[in-house]
Amino acid sequence: MSAAFVWPPRHAPGFPPGCADAGDVLGRMAETAGREVTMIVVTSALRASVEEAGDHDAGLRTVRDSLVLVASGTDCGRWSASYYGKDLVLIRPGAADPPRMRFADGVRHGWAWGRVQLGGSKAQRRESLLFACYEVSMAARLRRDRPGIQETRSAPVIGGAPHVLGVAQAASLLAGVLVRPLGGGDGVRGAAPDEDPRMPGVPSADGWTKTVEGRTATDFYAVTDVHDIEWGTLSRTGGARLAEGNAHELLPTAEAWLAGRSSTAEVLRETYRLRLAREHALVEHLRTLSEAVRPTGQLHATLGDGLSGLVPDGTVMRAAVTAANRRTEGRMHSGVGVTPLSSLEFPAARERAYFSLHVTKTLKGTACPEAALHEFGKPLDTESAAYAVDYLRGLARAGAGQPGHHHLLHARRWRDWWLEHLPSSARAAFVRL
């Protein structure tokens, strides 16, 4: 069994060179620090950056470059900087006050800090740090979304959440992504050198360049994403719940918290346990996708809850997503967008694949084959088109600020492609949106 943490730390996948993986740094700190450490987490408004850039990869790059600037522009002194997803972690031994934070222009950030008491075995100390990172990350997210919150310490920020959030908002906050490289004591092998540190068995985003170098004109560009990882997916034919989302699972806990029936400490312990189970399910799901396309293709963990890469054709990818959705049935399932690479430049192929992924999102909850996979250039039939337009019409009625509204913005951006893929009978209704 491989170790879950290594030292020197691995590179944080997808970040610029020199950025250490947060899990490895926290694992080392658990071994070497004294009885107390001080932790800061800086998070980012990724969706806003993606919408502004009009491209997921470009928006993610902007966010990660900004976090690197935050770390380099802050008078860190003894602070160790590490990274994961869309977050920066600053940590140092002992009790300290946070340094002055300097933020770059162009990305909305939120940050929070706390002091963590360490004791017990090495595993217990590690668990304390990972649990603290969960709490501080949530506080950073709440301050990012509620800039009027002046308090920066994580405990009072989270403790005050019931006064500023509704039940659904609280559940969404509690469902935040964990910084947790699975492996070792978790009963799952740790990640190999070419795998994502947080996702054993899934190739790292850092291997994407090598995959690109080996491309052929007959390859297909593929991108996957878990449908509604927060709120799950309802059947649009029978009303049954096809998959339960992270936040949906936490609604009863959030309701008890806001009603005062559960303390903040009790809520955090329970939600952390449930989030760990979700992280295991996500890794299981993504690993199944990745393994199903080998040895003819390669998918990388380029997205938080999705993969991208090259496969020989759409048939291979459909078999992979079918296997992964069956593996985590009722917990999560993905959609996949694919496009023939042929002579396209990668940015053009990537955008086409994202459009096709967006098509799967408009059809989620239906029995249409395109709810699982859509290939760019393949027109929708009358039934699929009706479901897609109905979904977008519902988003338009709900208005801005409602869950899923960004899918309507995507549809407007890709208006011409939609018109190419819709049958003539559905085009007028789509244009009216």
Backbone hydrogen bonds, N-H to C=O, Kabsch-Sander energy under -0.5 kcal/mol:
donor,donor_aa,acceptor,acceptor_aa,energy
12,A,19,C,-2.7
15,F,12,A,-2.0
19,C,16,P,-1.1
20,A,18,G,-0.6
21,D,10,R,-2.8
22,A,83,Y,-2.1
25,V,21,D,-1.8
26,L,22,A,-2.8
27,G,23,G,-2.4
28,R,24,D,-2.1
29,M,25,V,-2.4
30,A,26,L,-2.1
31,E,27,G,-0.9
31,E,28,R,-0.6
32,T,28,R,-2.0
33,A,29,M,-2.5
37,V,116,V,-2.0
38,T,92,R,-2.6
39,M,114,G,-3.1
40,I,90,L,-3.1
41,V,112,A,-2.3
42,V,88,L,-2.8
43,T,110,G,-3.1
45,A,108,R,-2.0
46,L,44,S,-1.4
49,S,45,A,-1.6
50,V,46,L,-2.6
51,E,47,R,-2.7
52,E,48,A,-2.1
53,A,49,S,-2.2
54,G,50,V,-2.1
55,D,50,V,-1.0
59,G,55,D,-2.5
60,L,56,H,-2.6
61,R,57,D,-2.3
62,T,58,A,-2.2
63,V,59,G,-2.1
64,R,60,L,-2.5
65,D,61,R,-2.7
66,S,62,T,-2.0
67,L,63,V,-2.0
68,V,64,R,-1.8
69,L,65,D,-1.8
70,V,66,S,-2.2
71,A,67,L,-2.3
72,S,68,V,-2.5
73,G,69,L,-2.3
74,T,70,V,-0.7
74,T,71,A,-0.6
75,D,100,R,-0.6
76,C,74,T,-2.2
78,R,76,C,-0.6
79,W,76,C,-1.4
80,S,91,I,-3.1
82,S,89,V,-2.1
83,Y,20,A,-2.7
84,Y,87,D,-2.0
87,D,84,Y,-3.0
88,L,42,V,-2.6
89,V,82,S,-3.4
90,L,40,I,-2.8
91,I,80,S,-1.8
92,R,38,T,-1.9
94,G,36,E,-3.3
96,A,94,G,-0.5
103,F,101,M,-0.5
107,V,104,A,-0.6
109,H,107,V,-0.6
110,G,43,T,-1.6
112,A,41,V,-1.6
113,W,152,T,-2.0
114,G,39,M,-2.3
116,V,37,V,-3.0
118,L,35,R,-3.0
125,R,121,S,-2.5
126,R,122,K,-2.4
127,E,123,A,-2.4
128,S,124,Q,-2.1
129,L,125,R,-2.0
130,L,126,R,-2.5
131,F,127,E,-2.6
132,A,128,S,-2.3
133,C,129,L,-2.2
134,Y,130,L,-1.5
135,E,131,F,-1.9
136,V,132,A,-3.0
137,S,133,C,-2.3
138,M,134,Y,-1.9
139,A,135,E,-2.1
140,A,136,V,-2.3
141,R,137,S,-2.2
142,L,138,M,-2.5
143,R,139,A,-2.3
144,R,140,A,-2.0
145,D,141,R,-2.1
146,R,142,L,-1.8
149,I,146,R,-2.4
150,Q,148,G,-0.7
154,S,113,W,-3.4
157,V,153,R,-1.7
158,I,154,S,-2.9
159,G,155,A,-2.7
160,G,156,P,-1.6
161,A,158,I,-1.3
163,H,160,G,-1.6
164,V,161,A,-1.7
165,L,161,A,-1.8
170,A,166,G,-2.6
171,A,167,V,-2.5
172,S,168,A,-2.2
173,L,169,Q,-2.1
174,L,170,A,-2.5
175,A,171,A,-1.2
176,G,173,L,-1.6
180,R,178,L,-0.9
182,L,180,R,-0.7
182,L,198,R,-0.7
184,G,2,S,-0.6
184,G,188,V,-0.7
186,D,183,G,-1.8
187,G,184,G,-1.9
190,G,2,S,-0.7
195,E,192,A,-2.1
196,D,199,M,-0.5
196,D,202,V,-2.7
199,M,196,D,-1.7
202,V,199,M,-2.2
204,S,194,D,-2.3
205,A,301,A,-0.5
207,G,204,S,-1.6
208,W,205,A,-1.7
211,T,207,G,-1.7
212,V,208,W,-2.5
213,E,209,T,-2.1
214,G,210,K,-1.1
214,G,211,T,-0.5
215,R,212,V,-1.7
219,D,216,T,-1.6
220,F,311,V,-3.1
221,Y,339,T,-2.7
222,A,309,G,-2.7
223,V,337,G,-2.2
224,T,307,L,-3.1
225,D,335,G,-1.8
226,V,305,D,-1.2
227,H,333,H,-2.4
229,I,226,V,-0.8
232,G,228,D,-2.8
233,T,243,A,-1.9
235,S,240,A,-3.9
236,R,365,G,-3.1
239,G,235,S,-1.0
242,L,233,T,-2.4
242,L,240,A,-0.7
243,A,233,T,-1.5
244,E,330,G,-2.0
246,N,229,I,-3.4
247,A,230,E,-1.3
248,H,230,E,-2.0
249,E,245,G,-2.1
250,L,246,N,-0.7
250,L,247,A,-0.8
251,L,248,H,-1.3
254,A,250,L,-2.8
255,E,251,L,-2.7
256,A,252,P,-2.2
257,W,253,T,-2.1
258,L,254,A,-2.6
259,A,255,E,-1.7
260,G,257,W,-1.2
261,R,256,A,-2.3
262,S,256,A,-1.1
267,V,263,S,-2.4
268,L,264,T,-2.6
269,R,265,A,-2.0
270,E,266,E,-2.2
271,T,267,V,-3.0
272,Y,268,L,-2.3
273,R,269,R,-1.7
274,L,270,E,-2.1
275,R,271,T,-2.5
276,L,272,Y,-2.2
277,A,273,R,-1.6
278,R,274,L,-1.9
279,E,275,R,-2.5
280,H,276,L,-2.2
281,A,277,A,-2.1
282,L,278,R,-2.6
283,V,279,E,-2.4
284,E,280,H,-2.4
285,H,281,A,-2.5
286,L,282,L,-2.8
287,R,283,V,-2.7
288,T,284,E,-1.8
289,L,285,H,-1.9
290,S,286,L,-2.6
291,E,287,R,-2.9
292,A,288,T,-1.7
293,V,289,L,-0.8
293,V,290,S,-0.9
294,R,290,S,-0.6
294,R,291,E,-0.7
296,T,293,V,-0.6
297,G,293,V,-1.8
298,Q,310,L,-2.6
300,H,308,S,-3.0
301,A,203,P,-2.5
302,T,300,H,-2.2
303,L,306,G,-1.4
306,G,303,L,-0.5
308,S,300,H,-1.9
309,G,222,A,-2.2
310,L,298,Q,-1.7
311,V,220,F,-2.2
317,M,313,D,-1.3
318,R,314,G,-2.4
319,A,315,T,-2.1
320,A,316,V,-1.7
321,V,317,M,-2.5
322,T,318,R,-2.1
323,A,319,A,-2.0
324,A,320,A,-2.4
325,N,321,V,-2.5
326,R,322,T,-1.8
327,R,323,A,-2.0
328,T,324,A,-1.8
329,E,326,R,-1.2
330,G,242,L,-0.7
331,R,328,T,-2.3
332,M,328,T,-2.3
335,G,225,D,-2.3
336,V,372,A,-1.8
337,G,223,V,-2.6
338,V,374,H,-2.2
339,T,221,Y,-1.8
341,L,219,D,-2.9
342,S,217,A,-1.3
342,S,219,D,-0.6
344,L,341,L,-2.7
349,A,345,E,-2.3
350,R,346,F,-3.1
351,E,347,P,-2.0
352,R,348,A,-1.9
353,A,349,A,-2.4
354,Y,350,R,-2.3
355,F,351,E,-2.2
356,S,352,R,-2.2
357,L,353,A,-2.2
358,H,354,Y,-2.4
359,V,355,F,-1.8
360,T,356,S,-1.6
361,K,357,L,-1.5
362,T,358,H,-1.6
363,L,359,V,-0.9
364,K,361,K,-0.8
366,T,363,L,-1.8
371,A,368,C,-2.0
372,A,369,P,-1.4
373,L,369,P,-1.6
374,H,336,V,-2.1
376,F,338,V,-2.9
376,F,374,H,-0.5
378,K,375,E,-2.3
380,L,421,H,-2.9
385,A,381,D,-2.5
386,A,382,T,-2.1
387,Y,383,E,-2.0
388,A,384,S,-2.4
389,V,385,A,-2.7
390,D,386,A,-2.2
391,Y,387,Y,-2.2
392,L,388,A,-2.2
393,R,389,V,-2.5
394,G,390,D,-2.0
395,L,391,Y,-1.7
396,A,392,L,-2.1
397,R,393,R,-2.2
398,A,394,G,-2.0
399,G,395,L,-1.7
402,Q,399,G,-1.3
405,H,402,Q,-2.0
407,H,404,G,-1.9
408,L,404,G,-0.6
408,L,405,H,-0.9
409,L,405,H,-1.4
410,H,406,H,-2.2
411,A,407,H,-2.1
412,R,408,L,-2.0
413,R,409,L,-2.0
414,W,410,H,-2.4
415,R,412,R,-1.2
418,W,414,W,-2.4
419,L,415,R,-2.2
420,E,416,D,-1.6
421,H,417,W,-1.7
422,L,418,W,-1.8
426,A,423,P,-1.9
427,R,423,P,-0.7
427,R,424,S,-0.7
428,A,424,S,-0.6
430,F,426,A,-1.9
431,V,427,R,-2.6
432,R,428,A,-1.8
433,L,429,A,-0.5
433,L,430,F,-1.5
